């Protein structure tokens, strides 16, 4: 038997009840998993980090990532769908930034954990 498994079967009903009462709705859990899926791609993580420092246009992000503007736009569409980034238009330019401070905090915590 593996050392990371219980050696006997035993249920702790009180603990299960306490935790179960605090579990978010299934749709919230799915949304959380989708956020982490979006963050799991190194290119998207790089884009998000850059946007945590400054608002940038697609061309700026393409230069930073070494990708084509079209490829960056595709990644930004995925990040927008996940409500991780938003954009504003200024003439013919589209400038991107993080959707809100929650995304910045999530990135900061992830980086701190990655550097430990």
Backbone torsions as a table, in degrees:
resi	resn	phi	psi	omega
1	UNK	NA	140.8	179.6
2	UNK	-68.9	149.6	-179.3
3	UNK	-72.1	-14.7	-178.2
4	UNK	-96.2	13.7	177.2
5	UNK	-116.5	155.5	174.0
6	UNK	-65.4	141.1	179.0
7	UNK	-83.5	-17.9	175.6
8	UNK	-132.4	153.8	176.4
9	UNK	-82.8	126.2	179.0
10	UNK	-156.8	138.7	-179.4
11	UNK	-113.3	142.3	176.7
12	UNK	-112.6	84.2	-171.7
13	UNK	-55.8	-36.5	-178.7
14	UNK	-65.4	-43.4	178.9
15	UNK	-64.6	-43.6	179.4
16	UNK	-61.1	-41.9	179.9
17	UNK	-66.1	-44.4	-179.9
18	UNK	-60.8	-48.1	-178.0
19	UNK	-69.6	-42.8	179.6
20	UNK	-58.5	-35.7	179.5
21	UNK	-68.5	-21.4	-177.9
22	UNK	-101.2	-4.1	-177.8
23	UNK	-66.7	135.3	176.8
24	UNK	-66.9	164.7	177.3
25	UNK	-61.4	154.0	-178.3
26	UNK	-56.0	-41.2	-179.7
27	UNK	-63.8	-31.9	177.5
28	UNK	-70.6	-40.6	177.9
29	UNK	-63.6	-41.1	178.1
30	UNK	-63.7	-42.6	178.4
31	UNK	-61.8	-42.5	177.5
32	UNK	-60.2	-45.5	179.1
33	UNK	-62.4	-38.3	178.6
34	UNK	-64.5	-37.3	177.2
35	UNK	-62.3	-46.3	-179.9
36	UNK	-68.3	-31.3	174.6
37	UNK	-62.4	-43.6	179.6
38	UNK	-62.8	-38.2	-179.9
39	UNK	-75.0	-17.2	-174.3
40	UNK	-73.9	-12.0	-179.8
41	UNK	-92.2	124.2	-177.6
42	UNK	-57.7	-37.0	178.8
43	UNK	-64.5	-46.4	179.9
44	UNK	-66.2	-37.2	177.6
45	UNK	-63.3	-40.2	178.4
46	UNK	-63.8	-44.1	178.4
47	UNK	-61.7	-46.4	179.9
48	UNK	-62.3	-40.9	179.0
49	UNK	-62.4	-45.9	178.7
50	UNK	-58.1	-42.5	-179.4
51	UNK	-72.1	-19.0	176.0
52	UNK	-72.8	-18.5	-179.6
53	UNK	-93.2	-34.0	-174.6
54	UNK	-167.1	149.8	171.9
55	UNK	-67.4	133.2	-176.4
56	UNK	-138.3	153.5	175.1
57	UNK	-90.5	170.3	-178.4
58	UNK	-58.3	-41.2	-179.8
59	UNK	-62.4	-40.6	177.8
60	UNK	-61.6	-45.7	-179.0
61	UNK	-65.6	-35.9	177.6
62	UNK	-63.2	-43.2	179.1
63	UNK	-64.5	-40.5	-178.8
64	UNK	-68.1	-35.6	-175.9
65	UNK	-94.2	-12.9	-176.7
66	UNK	72.9	23.2	-179.1
67	UNK	-111.7	167.2	175.0
68	UNK	-74.0	157.3	177.5
69	UNK	-60.5	-36.2	179.3
70	UNK	-63.9	-43.4	179.0
71	UNK	-65.9	-40.1	178.0
72	UNK	-65.2	-42.2	178.7
73	UNK	-58.3	-39.9	178.2
74	UNK	-61.5	-45.6	179.0
75	UNK	-64.2	-39.1	179.1
76	UNK	-65.4	-35.6	176.0
77	UNK	-60.8	-42.4	178.2
78	UNK	-64.6	-41.3	179.5
79	UNK	-68.4	-35.8	176.1
80	UNK	-66.9	-41.4	179.2
81	UNK	-61.1	-32.6	177.9
82	UNK	-85.9	4.6	179.9
83	UNK	58.2	36.8	177.4
84	UNK	-98.4	-26.2	176.3
85	UNK	-133.3	161.9	173.5
86	UNK	-140.1	167.3	-179.1
87	UNK	-137.3	163.2	173.0
88	UNK	-135.5	150.1	179.0
89	UNK	-99.6	139.1	173.8
90	UNK	-132.6	97.7	-173.0
91	UNK	64.1	-122.7	-180.0
92	UNK	-93.8	3.3	-177.5
93	UNK	-99.4	145.2	174.3
94	UNK	-116.4	118.6	-179.7
95	UNK	-105.6	133.0	-177.8
96	UNK	-108.6	149.5	173.7
97	UNK	-148.5	169.5	175.6
98	UNK	-64.4	148.8	-177.6
99	UNK	-64.6	-40.0	178.4
100	UNK	-163.8	-179.5	-177.6
101	UNK	-67.4	-23.2	177.9
102	UNK	-60.6	-40.3	-179.6
103	UNK	-65.8	-43.0	178.1
104	UNK	-60.0	-44.4	-179.7
105	UNK	-64.1	-42.6	178.8
106	UNK	-60.3	-43.6	177.6
107	UNK	-63.4	-46.0	-178.7
108	UNK	-60.8	-44.6	180.0
109	UNK	-65.3	-41.7	178.5
110	UNK	-63.0	-41.8	177.8
111	UNK	-64.8	-42.0	177.8
112	UNK	-59.7	-44.7	-179.4
113	UNK	-65.9	-40.3	-179.7
114	UNK	-65.3	-30.0	-177.8
115	UNK	-85.9	-7.7	-179.3
116	UNK	-71.1	NA	NA
